């Protein structure tokens, strides 16, 4: 018997060894190469996988299937993949609510019961009324990928415009609902993109592009952004063209109206020419004059946004000679800058948001990447500070002039989004709604540190982990960052993070330059010709985590999406030795051609353009696609994208992975996961959970960590 058991054990070991060997010896599809070469200002650049840019061709579709077959074969062989998915579902399965917003006697809010693919829009009469479903997107498609992306009530609340998006695309279709009967009108508005909804009387303004070429809806360049006015109960063919500028086809045009609908405001930006700011025009709808008059005549480097009108004057938030932003009052009868009145001057902390409700100004600042909230009168005098429950992020505070209270949401890494009701008169905050989640927040801790980058700039980073963590260099660690487009990465709760932390994983969020964490100066320090600072900041974050023994280079995984996907591609070219696993999601990876597709020209203000000789030299130095080299031991890499991503088209990821698989000769997996009926992000809950389960499984498998699930599936509800 003993001899038999030894033979059986040896046999099982052989099977296990063979299984591991099969995982390490991945046979990638053979991707056709062509001799396509571009000439950039005298520099010849090969683009052998240019054909993969044709996302609708049979050849590309066949390649996608082959790559997905390899990827999902690899992922399905990870023994705990389904357990990981189940655990994510468990922690994600709790009711989620948005903060309510009021219109007349009704409160509107979104709710997801737990694992619904889309949140449902409800309303109820007063706080005690019976909730009624207004729009349930889950019933609009068989796979749950039709999303409700816009909803705006008319001033009297009798009508609402709502927008739907299919399969994750950025294209939207608008419909009109009669809120008295609950029935849709016959109105349908197509080809809406990058738009707001601004009611005026029995109609609304919106922005759209001309219909794209058939078959190229998800890849062709979007140009000639137009503003229209749609009168309800009419066809789109009768819509009034309010504004367009075909001579400048890559400009954005947005139109909004004041709460009293007296004024229309037209904002014009030209990011395709590398300009960060906007021009601003207004129209007095009571005057009968339909021409727009300038408040800011020319598009430049400063931005201006109308907060509210005080009679016939306008409250405006701007960074004009105020990199941290300020609030000013502009009299349209005297628009010269010498006549501007400063209401709230620039402060050392960046002014993040400003809104109005109940005759008050609500202003939000960032202090070391956490929210600070104040209530001011319309003269800018601070009346109250809104004390928050901890270090985290607060949002909301908007409302109408006759509101007596507003709602806001507070969250942090292990603090699920909790909705508070703020009484404007007394300044009291009370919990309106808090979630019940299946984990114990007190089991975890968050700390913020400041580490030096390559040039000694101190960079903030949040580190989250289970209490009692041993700093022995052996903890699986996931480092995340974005670093661009003046966007701040603030503390926020994600239920999908909990399974990572439960397994002893460390989560680190680095606040790189390029974001808005410290105002426009922080942004400028990580854009255009200073983009390398972003990569240096991220590399230094990894080095810090290793030096302080949170992890090691055999346990450190990195992740980023979109502009953060660019970050991941750049740093594994520059420091492949530092990371064990890399997850790049929907990344901008071809820095020489991003402006050729859909709305990519919008990013020229951030990156520059290869059409400029100086920009080309800078972009070519770090472009992830163009800096893949043979002889580099790349980390285990999983790239994710989707067939309906019409923001960062999947060709970026297709060409990048084809090049990686061609040039890399090592044993680490280099895979691409291509979702269907999804866009720049997951188009529904089930797809988001599946993607996250695959990411965690891939990381654990390639860092040699085997998760334990048996003791984690209890029903703890401690929040």
N, C-alpha and C positions, 0 to 999 in steps of 0.2 A: 504493500500500500504506500509506504514512504517513497519507494522508487517511482511509483506511478505518479504521486503528487509532485515530485521533483521534475519529472518529464513534462507534466501538465504545466507547471510553473514556467519552465523553460520555453514551452510552446507559446504560452500567453505573452511572455516577454518579447518573443520574436514578432508576434502579431502587433504588439504595442510599438516596437521599434519600427516595423514596416509602416504603421500608420503615421508615426512622426516623420519618417522619411518621405512618405507621400506628400505630407503637408509642406515639407521644405523644398521639394523638387516640383515646383509648379511649372506646368507647361502653358505658357501664354500664347494667345493667338498670334499668328504671323500677320503683322499689319503692313499692308502695301505701302511702298515708298515711291514718291515721284521726284522729279528733278526740279521742282519749283524753287526759284530763287528770286528774292526781292532786292532791290537796290535802295538802301536808305542813305542818302547823302554821300554816296560813294562807297558805302560799306555793303558788301554782298552778304545777305542772310538767307540761308536755306530754310525752306518751309515744306519738308517732304510729306507732311501729313495734312496739307491744306485741304485735301478732299474731305476730311472729317468735319469741316465746317458746314458741309451740306447735310443738315440734320435730317432732312426728309428723304434722302436718297436710299434706295434699296441696299446699296453697298454699306452705307453707314449703319443702317438698321441691323444688318447682318453682323457687323463688327460689334455693335452694342450687345447683341444677344450672346455672341461668343465670349465677350468679356464678362458679362453677367453670369454666364454658366460657370466660368472659372471661379469668380468671386463667391457665388453662393454655394458652390461645391466646397470651397475652403471653409466658409463660415458654418455650413451645416455640419461639418466634421468636428466643430468645437463642442465638447461634450455637455457644457453647461449653458449653451446659448438659449435654449428654451426656458430654463430655470431663471435666467437673467431677465428674459422678457416677462415672465410671470411676475417676478418681484417688482419690476418697474410698473406693471399694471396695478399691482396691489397698492403701491404708495401713491400712484396717480389717481386712483379710483376714490375720489371724494368730491362733493359738490363744490363747484367754483363759481363765484359771483363777481360781476363787475360792480363798481360803485353806481348807484342809481343817478339818473338825471331827470329833472322835472320839466314838464310842460303842462301848464294849467293845473288841473287837479290830479293828473296822472304822474306816476313815477315809472320810468322805463329802465330796464336793466337786462344784462345778459347772464345766462346761467348754463353751466354744463353739469349734468348729473354726476359725472365722474369720468366715464369712458366714451361719452358721446363723441362722434367724429367732429361735430361742429357745435358751438354754443348756440343756444336758442334765445331769441329776443322776446322778452315778456314786458307786460305793463300791468299795473294795478292802480286802482283808485284809492289814493291815500295810503297810509302805512298798513291799514288793516284790510284793504280790499282784496278780492280774490284775484290771483294772478291769471292772466290770459295770454296765450301764445299769440305773438304778432307775426313772427317769421321763424320757421324751423327749417334751416338749411339742410338738415339731415334727410328731409323728405324730397329734396330736389335733385338728387342723383343716386344711382344704385350703389356707387362705391363711396359715397360720403365725401366727395372731393369738390363739391360746389360750396363756395364760401360766401358768407355775408360780409362784405368788405366796406360798406358804407350805409349809413342811415341818418337822415336829416329831416326833422319836422319843420313844417311851415310855421310862421310866426304865431298863427292862431291854433296850431295843432290839428287842423282838419285834414291835412295831407302830409304824406311823407315820401321822400325819394329814398329808394334803397338800391344798393349796387351789389351785383353778384359777379364772382370770378369763378371760372371753371378750370379744374385740373391744375391749379396752382399758378396759372398765368397772371401777369400784371394787367392784362386787358380786363375791363369791367363793362358790364351792361347795366344800365339804370332802368328802374321801373318806378311807377308811382302808385301809392296805396291810399285809398280813401279811409281815413282813420275812424270815420263814423260807422261805415258799413263793414270795414275790414276787408273789402274787396279791392283787387287791383284794377286800375283803369287800363285802357288799351295802350297807353304810352310805353314806348320802348326806345331807349337811347343807346346806340352802339358805339364801339371803338373809343371808349373813354379810357384815358390813362393819365396819371399824374394830375389829378383833378381834386378840387374841392366841390362842395355843393353850397350854393348861396341863394337862399330864397329872396324873392322880391314879389310881393303880392301873390298872384296865382301862377307864378312861374319861377324858374330857378336858372342860375348860371352854372355852367360846367365847362371843363376843358377836354379836348379830344385831339386825336390825330386823324388825318385822312385815312380811309380804309387801306390796309396794306395789301401788297400783291398776294393773290390767292396761292396758298401753299407755302408762303414765307411769313406768315403771321407772327411766328415766334423768333424770327431771326433778322428780318429786314430792318434797316435803320429807321428810327422814328424821327420825322422832321415835320416842321410847320405846325406847331402847337397852336390850336385855335380856341377862342372862347366863344361859346354860344349861349343864347337864352332860349329856354324851352318853356312854352306856355302849355299848361296841363290840358289834357283832352285834345291834343293836336299831334300830328305825326312829326317825326324828327326832320323830315324833308322841309317842313315849314319853320324850323328853328332859325332864329335871327343870328347871323354872324356878328358878334360884338367887336371882336378884335383878332387880327392876325398880322404877321410880319413876315411874308414869304421871302423878303430880302435878307432876313436873318433867321434861317430855318431851324437853327439849333437853340433858339431861345424858349424858355418856359414862360407861360402867361397864366397867372392865377387871378381869379376875381373873387372878392369877398364883399359882404355887405355888413353894415353896422347893425346892431341889435334892433334899432328902430327902423331899419331899412331905408333911412333917408339917404345914406351915402353908399356908393360902390367904390371899392378900392382895387386898382389893377396893379399887380406886382409883376415886374419883368426882370428875368435874370438871364445871363448869357454865359453859363459855365463852359459851354463848348469853346469859348474864346479865352478860357482860363480866368474868368472874372468871378470872384467869390460873392460879390454883392448884388444888389438889385436896384432898379428904378421903381418909383412909386407914384401912381397917379390916382386922382379921385374924380368922382362925378356926383353932383348934387341931384338926386333923383326928383326932388321937388321943383327944380328950376325948369324942367322941360328941355334943358340943353343936354344932348347925349354925348358931347365931346368930353374926353378925359383931360383934366388939367394937371400939370405936374406939381408934385410936392418935392420929388427928387427926379430930375429930368433924365439923367444919364446913368446907365449901368456902370458901376465901378467896383471898388474893393470893399465898400461898406454895405451892410444889410440894414433894412428898415422893415418893421412889422407893426401894423396898427393894432393896438390893444383894444381901444374903445374910442368913442367920440364923447366929448363933454360939450354939449350944445353943438356949436359949429367949429369946434377945435378938436384936434386929434392927439390922443395919447399914443406915442410910438416908442417901441423898444429898438435901440440901435447900438451898433458898435462903432459908430462914426467917432474917431479919435477917442475911443473908449474900448480897449480890447476885452475888458470884462463886462461890457455892455452897461447901458444906462437907459433911463426913461425920460423922454422929453415931451413937451407939448408944442405942437405946430399949429399956428393960425394960418389957414389957407389963404387968407387975405394978405398975409405978410410972410411969404415962405423963405425969405432970405435967412441963412443960418444965424445971422446976428440977432434975429428976432425969436429964435427958438428959446423956450424956457425949460431949464432942467428941473424935472420933478424929483427924480431919484438919481443922484450922481453915481458915477462909477465907484466901486469899492474894491478892496484887495481880493475879494472872492468873486468868482464869475456869477453873474446874474443868469440863472438857467431859464426860468420861465416867469411870466407875469400874466395874470388874468384878473377878471373882475367878477364880482357878484355882490348883490345887496348894497351897492354904492361904495364898495371898498375895493382896494387894490390888494391882490394876494401875490407876493413875490417870493420866489424860491431861489436860494443861493446854494452853491456847492462849497463846502468847507472840507478839504482833504477827502473829496469824493463822497461825502455824505450830505444829506439834505438839511438845510436850515430854512425855516418858513417864517414870514412876517406878514402882518396885516397893516396896510397903510391907508390913509385917506387920499383923496385925489390930488392933494397938494404934496404928497410924498412923505408926510409925517408918519413915522412908525407908531402904531397904536398898541400892537400886541405882537409877541412872538408866540408861535404855535409850538408848544413843547411836544416833541416826538417821543415815542416809547423806547427808543434806543438808537444805535448807530445803524442807519439804513437809508432807504429811499422812500420819499413821499411824493405822491402825484395826485392830481385832481384839482379841487378848489375852484373850478369854473362854475358859472351859473348865470342867472338873469338878474336884472336890476332890482326886482321886487322880492328876491329870495331872502329869507330870514336865516337860512342855514345852508351850508354846503357839505359835500361829502369829499373825503380824501382816502387814499389807500396807502398804507405803510407796509413795507416788506424789507426783509434782509435774507441772508443766505439760508438760515434755518428758522426764519420767522415768516410763516406763510402769509400771503397778502390779506391784511385785515382792514376792514372798511370802518372808518370813523365818521361820525356826524359832528360837524363843528358849528356851534351856535355863534352867529356873527355878533350879536349884541353882548353876550357874556364872555365870549372867548373860551367857552368850555368845550372840550372834546369828549365824546362818549363813544364806546364801541357800538357800532351798528350791526356788524356781522363779522364773525370770525370762523374760520374753517376748522373742521376736525380732520386731522391727518393721522396716518398710521405709523408714526414714529415719535420718539421722545426728543424734542428740541434740546432739552437740557443735557442730553448725552454728547453734545457737540459744542465746539467753541470756535470762534472766529477771532483772528487778530490781524491788525494792519501793521505792516513794517515798511520801511523806506530803505531801498538798497541802491548802491551806486551803479550807474551805467558806465560805459566805456569812457565817456568824457567827464565822469564824476557827478553828473546830474543825478539828484535823488529821485527815484521812481517809486511811487506807492504800489503796494501789492497786498491784497487780502489773502490770507491762508486759512482754510477751513478744514477741520479734522475732528475725529472722535477724541473725547477727553482721555487722557492717559497715554497719548501717543509717545512712542519711544523714538528718540532722534538717533537712530542707529544706521541711517542710510539705506534702509531696506524696505521703505514704504512705497508702494505704487503711488505715483503722483501724476496728476493731470494738470498741466499748465495751460491756461486759456488767456487769449488777448485779442484785441482788435486793432487799435492804433491807427485811426484815420477818420477823415470826413467830419471832424469836429464833433464826434460822438463820444460821450462818456460811458464807460463801463462801470455801473454802480451796483452796490449790493442788491440782490434780488433773489427771491425764492424760486427754485425749480424742483418739483417733486422728483424729477428724473435724476437729480444729483444724489438723492438719499441712498440708493443702492450702492453707489460708489463709496460713499462715506461709511456705510455699514460694513463694508468689506475691509475697513482699515485704510481706504484710499485717502490721500490728501488732495484737496482741490485748491489751486492757486489762481487768482485773477490778477494779472499785472496791468496797471493803468499806464500804458505806454504813451509817449509823445505822439502827436497826431490826433488825439482825442480832444475833448473840451474840458477835461477835468480841472484844468487851471486856466481856462479862458483861451482867447485867440492866440496868445503867445505860445501856449502848449501845443495848439494845433499847428501853427506855422513851423514849429520846431520839428515836425514829423511829416511834412508834405513836400512835394516837388523835389527840389535838389537836396533836401534834408531827410529824405525817406530812409536813408541808411540808419539814421538815429533810431527809428522804430525797430529795426532788426537788431541793432546793438542793445537796445533796452530789453528786448525779449531774450536774447542770448544771455545777458547779464542776470535776468531773472532765473533762468535755468541754472546758471553757475552758483547763484546765491542759494537756491534750494539744495543743491548738492553740497556746497561748502558748510551749510548749517545742518547737514545730515538728515534733512527731511527725506532725502531719496538719494539715488545714484544714477549714473548714466545708463544703467541696465534696467532701471525701474521708472524712468521719467518719460511720460507721454505728453505730447503737445497737441493742441486742437485750436482751430480757428475757422471762421466762415466768411465767405465773400471777400472783403478787404482783408479779413483775418486769414482767409485761405491763401491769399497772396503772401501774407506774412509767413505761413507755414512753409510754402514752397521756397521762399527766399532763404529762410534760416537753415533748412536741411541741406541746401546747396552750400551754405557758408560754414555751418558747424554740424555736419552729420554725426560726428563723434559724441555730441552732447546729449542726444536723444535716442531712446530705444524705439519709440513708436511715434508716428506722425499721422494726424487725422486732419485732412484738408477738405473743407466743405464748400462747394460752389465757388471756388476761388477764382480771382482775376489772375490768370497765370501767363497769358500772352500779352505782355505789356506793349508790344508793338502794334497790335491790331484790335485792342479792346474797343476803340472808338468807332470801329466799322459796323458794329452790330447794335440793334435796337436802340437803347438809350445810353449806350456806353460813352458817347461823346460828353455826357454830363459829368464824367469823371476827369475830364481834362484839367479842370481847375485844381484838382487834387494831385494828379500825377504828372501833368504835362502831356505832350503828344509826340509820337514819333514823326509827325509831319514837320516838326521843328528840329533842326540839326542839333542844337544844344540839348533839347529834351531827349532826343533819340540816344545820345551818348549816355545820358544818365539812366534812362530806362533799360537800355541794353546791358548795363553793368549788373543789374539785379533781377531782371525779368526771369521768373522761375523756369519757364520753358527753355529759355536760351542759355541758361547756365547749368544745365544738366551735363555732367561730365562722366566719362568712363573712369574706372579706377576708384570711385567713391563708394564707400560702404554705407549706402543709404539706410536709414531706419526702416523698420517694418512700416509700410505706408498704406493707408486706406483713404482713397479719394471718393467723395460722394458728390453726386450731381443728379439732375432729373431732366426728363424729356420736355417738360413745360417751363423750364427756367428761361424766361425771356428778359431777364435782367442781366445776369451773367450767363451768357449762352453756354450750353454744355460743351461746345467746341473747345473752350479753354481746357477743360478737364480731359477731353478726348485726346487732344494733341499732346498734352503734358504726359499722360499715362503711357501713350504709345511710345513716346521718347524715353521715358524712364525704363520701360520694359525692354526697349532695344539696347540701351547702353549699360544697364546694370547687370553685373555678372555674379553677384553674391547670392546668398540663400534667403535673405529676408523677403517676405511677400510684398509685392507692389501691386495693389489691387484697386479696381474702380467699381463702385457700387452705383448703378444707374437706376433711379426710381422711375416709375411710370405714373402719369397723371399727378405729378407733383411739380412744384416750381422752385423758386429760390429758397424756399423752406418747405417742410412737409405740409401737404395740403389737407391733412386731417390727423386726428389723434392717433389712430392705429398705425399710420405710416410713421409718425414721429416716434412712437414707442418702439416699433420694429427697428428703425434706424439707430436709436440710442442703444438698444439691446445688442445690436451688431457691433457698434463702436466699443462698448464696454467689453464685450466678449473678445473682440480683436485685441484690445489693449491687454487684458488679463492674460490671454493666451500667449502673447508675444513678450510679456514681462515675466512669464513663468509663475504666475499667481493663480491658484485654484480657489475660486470663491466657495464659501460655505453658506448654504441657504437654509438648512433644516431648522435652525433656531430663529430664523428671521421672519417667518411667515405668520406670526401671531397677529392678534387683532388689537394691538395697543393703540389707544386714542388718548393722547395726553395734551393736546393743545386746545 
